[in-house]
């Protein structure tokens, strides 16, 4: 059973850094592509980043490029989202998501990785609040 559990959310000041963690179980990270999404109050869930299992390539939405970094530790079965230079507009519930990708092609399809339906398993989310 695929399970994802996020942690690390907090209330921080603008300009701060935060690292979110996604603990995975029930599957092998070598065969799953992982994404991070966020949902702010009153807004739709939006994609933040994606990490392909095949070549460890990454993708980011423009609003977080240069500030956020997605990574994983396969031995620990963990996926991380390092967030630097946080802004109030980064305030949201952050969720990690997984999609099986047993193929050799890039897991973060450029046309689909930002779509919620692209991922099949989701965590419950962790709250990040950026406020002075």
C-alpha positions in Angstrom: 0.0 0.0 0.0 1.5 3.3 -1.1 1.7 5.8 1.7 3.0 9.3 1.9 3.4 11.4 5.1 4.5 15.0 5.0 6.1 16.9 7.8 8.1 20.0 8.4 5.5 22.7 7.9 5.7 25.7 10.2 5.0 29.4 10.6 8.0 31.3 9.4 8.9 34.9 8.5 9.5 36.1 5.0 12.9 35.3 3.8 13.3 32.2 5.9 14.1 28.7 4.9 12.2 25.5 5.6 12.6 21.9 4.6 9.6 19.7 4.1 9.9 16.0 4.3 7.8 13.3 2.7 8.1 9.8 4.3 7.2 7.1 1.8 6.3 3.5 2.4 4.8 0.6 0.5 6.7 1.2 -2.7 10.2 1.5 -4.1 11.2 5.1 -4.9 13.3 3.8 -7.8 10.1 3.1 -9.7 8.0 6.1 -8.7 8.1 9.7 -9.7 7.4 12.2 -6.9 5.7 15.6 -7.0 5.1 18.4 -4.5 1.9 20.4 -4.8 0.4 23.2 -2.7 -3.0 24.6 -2.0 -3.6 28.0 -0.6 -6.9 29.0 1.0 -9.5 29.6 -1.6 -7.3 28.5 -4.4 -6.9 25.3 -6.5 -4.1 22.9 -5.8 -1.1 23.8 -7.9 2.1 21.9 -8.8 5.4 23.0 -7.3 8.0 20.5 -8.2 8.6 17.1 -9.7 11.4 14.6 -9.4 11.8 11.9 -12.0 12.8 8.4 -10.8 14.5 7.5 -14.1 17.2 10.1 -14.3 16.6 12.3 -11.2 15.7 15.2 -13.4 13.6 17.9 -11.8 11.0 20.4 -12.7 9.7 23.5 -11.0 7.0 26.0 -11.5 8.3 29.4 -12.4 7.3 31.0 -9.1 9.6 28.8 -7.1 12.6 28.3 -9.5 15.8 29.2 -7.9 14.3 29.1 -4.4 13.0 25.5 -4.0 14.9 22.3 -4.4 13.4 18.8 -4.6 15.5 15.8 -3.6 15.3 12.3 -2.3 17.1 9.8 -0.1 16.3 6.4 -1.4 17.9 4.6 1.5 15.7 6.5 3.9 12.7 6.4 1.6 12.4 10.1 2.0 11.7 13.0 -0.4 12.4 16.6 0.5 11.5 20.0 -0.6 14.0 22.6 0.5 12.4 26.1 0.4 14.5 29.2 0.6 13.7 32.9 0.5 10.1 32.1 1.5 7.4 34.7 0.6 4.0 35.3 2.0 2.5 33.9 -1.3 4.2 30.6 -0.5 1.7 30.1 2.3 -0.3 26.9 1.6 -0.8 23.3 2.5 2.0 21.3 0.8 1.4 17.7 -0.3 3.6 15.2 -1.8 2.3 12.8 -4.5 3.6 9.7 -6.2 3.1 8.1 -9.6 4.4 4.7 -10.6 6.9 4.9 -13.5 8.5 1.6 -14.3 9.7 2.8 -17.6 12.9 4.4 -18.8 11.3 7.7 -20.0 11.4 10.8 -17.8 8.8 10.5 -15.1 8.0 14.2 -14.9 6.2 14.5 -18.3 6.5 18.1 -19.4 2.9 18.1 -20.5 1.3 16.5 -17.5 3.4 16.8 -14.4 1.6 19.9 -13.2 -1.8 18.1 -13.4 -3.2 16.6 -10.2 -4.6 13.6 -12.1 -1.1 12.7 -13.2 -0.3 11.4 -9.7 -2.1 8.5 -8.2 -1.2 8.6 -4.5 -1.2 11.6 -2.1 -0.3 12.5 1.4 -2.4 14.5 3.7 -0.3 17.7 3.6 1.6 19.9 5.9 0.9 23.6 6.6 3.4 26.3 5.7 2.6 29.8 6.7 4.9 32.7 5.8 4.1 35.8 7.7 5.8 38.6 9.5 
